[in-house]
Amino acid sequence: MTVDPSRNFATLLVTFRVDPAHIEDLQNILVESSQHQLGRPGFVACTLHRSADNTTIVEYLQYETKEDLAVMQKATEGTHQMPPFPIEVDHTLLDVVDVLHAVQKP
């Protein structure tokens, strides 16, 4: 996946915080849930990142437009599988403003 600020994708960053004892369970739920993004109109990519201390998973989700993202959010409202353990969730809608790529060596 290449992040391209000229594409003006709708980018949603979702941060999940959980007790480290439940990180594997949360990860499995999110991996399964992210599979449902495939085939949705405007879907570009979804990546999941887990912190080294096993307390946080960050989902980086991109759609072609903010409208596509809003349609997905409305369609999935109330359908998310809630885990049987406490989690804290934060959603942030972002605009990509700059990207720095490593120089490829010949």
Buried (B, 14 or more C-beta within 10 A) or exposed (E): EEBEEEEEBBBBEBBBBBEEEBBEEBBEBBEEBBEBBEEBEBBBBBEBEBEEEBBBBBBBBBBBEBEBBBBBEEEEEEEEEEBEEEBEEEEEEEEBEEEEEEEEEE
